[in-house]
Amino acid sequence: MTPQEEGSRSALGSPEAAQVQNLLGSDVSTKKVTLMVCNIVDFLVMCQEGRGQSMQRMLTTYLSAGLHHLRVSKGIPDSFSGDRLYASWNGVRACSSHRFAAYHAAKDMCGDK
């Protein structure tokens, strides 16, 4: 490993990150982010049991509530896959309390007080 690669490794934490930085140049930086992946427990099972209409309503309610709580907590929805919702904090939009914001969004989405 060259001295430059060793310096990148210590700055970015892994040889893989150093390789990415070497490929992309000096415009690469790191910062801490919080990611959330959530889904409805037993969603697939309930769909397979033929509860199509009620599952559609549940999914619409769940995603609407999820997006509301993400908006309130400054989270960024990344993508949806079936009933799975991916979101991040402090990635695209700065959020200094990203860990707490994500925790409270998840807690609120679950209906816990």
C-alpha positions in Angstrom: 0.0 0.0 0.0 1.4 3.4 -0.9 1.7 6.2 1.7 -1.2 8.0 0.0 -3.4 4.9 0.2 -2.4 4.4 3.9 -3.4 8.0 4.6 -6.7 7.5 2.9 -7.3 4.3 4.8 -6.8 6.0 8.1 -8.9 9.0 7.1 -11.8 6.9 5.6 -11.5 3.8 7.8 -11.1 1.0 5.3 -9.1 -0.1 2.2 -12.3 -0.2 0.2 -13.1 3.4 1.0 -9.5 4.4 0.1 -10.0 2.7 -3.3 -13.2 4.6 -4.0 -11.5 7.8 -3.1 -8.6 7.0 -5.4 -11.0 6.3 -8.2 -13.2 9.4 -7.7 -10.4 11.8 -6.7 -10.2 14.3 -3.9 -13.9 15.3 -3.9 -14.8 12.4 -1.7 -15.6 13.1 2.0 -17.2 11.2 4.8 -19.8 12.1 7.5 -22.0 10.2 9.8 -25.5 9.4 8.7 -28.4 7.4 10.2 -30.3 4.9 8.0 -33.6 3.4 8.7 -35.2 0.3 7.0 -38.7 -0.5 8.2 -41.5 -2.8 7.1 -44.9 -4.2 8.2 -44.5 -7.4 10.2 -46.1 -10.4 8.3 -47.1 -8.2 5.4 -46.4 -10.9 2.8 -48.2 -13.6 4.8 -51.3 -11.4 5.1 -51.2 -10.7 1.4 -50.9 -14.4 0.6 -54.0 -15.0 2.8 -56.1 -13.0 0.4 -56.5 -9.8 2.4 -55.8 -7.6 -0.7 -58.2 -4.7 -0.1 -57.4 -4.4 3.6 -53.6 -4.7 2.9 -53.8 -2.0 0.3 -55.5 0.3 2.8 -52.9 -0.6 5.5 -50.0 0.0 3.2 -51.4 3.4 2.1 -51.9 4.4 5.8 -48.5 3.1 6.8 -46.6 4.9 4.0 -48.5 8.1 4.5 -47.8 8.1 8.2 -44.2 7.1 7.5 -43.6 10.0 5.1 -45.3 12.4 7.6 -42.9 11.3 10.4 -39.9 11.5 8.0 -40.9 15.0 7.0 -41.3 16.1 10.7 -38.0 14.6 11.7 -36.0 16.0 8.6 -35.5 12.5 7.3 -35.2 11.8 3.6 -37.2 8.9 2.1 -34.9 7.0 -0.2 -37.0 4.3 -1.7 -40.0 1.9 -1.3 -40.0 -1.8 -2.0 -43.3 -3.4 -1.3 -43.9 -2.6 2.3 -40.3 -1.7 2.9 -39.3 2.0 3.4 -35.7 3.2 3.3 -34.8 6.6 4.8 -31.8 8.5 5.9 -30.8 11.5 8.1 -27.8 13.8 7.7 -27.0 12.5 4.3 -28.5 14.9 1.7 -29.9 17.4 4.3 -27.9 18.3 7.4 -29.4 17.1 10.6 -27.0 17.4 13.6 -29.2 15.3 15.8 -29.8 12.6 13.1 -29.6 9.6 15.5 -32.3 11.0 17.8 -34.5 12.2 14.9 -34.4 8.8 13.3 -35.2 7.1 16.6 -38.2 9.4 17.3 -39.5 8.9 13.7 -39.3 5.2 14.1 -40.9 5.3 17.5 -43.7 7.6 16.2 -44.3 5.3 13.2 -44.8 2.4 15.5 -47.3 4.4 17.6 -45.1 4.2 20.7 -45.2 7.2 23.0 
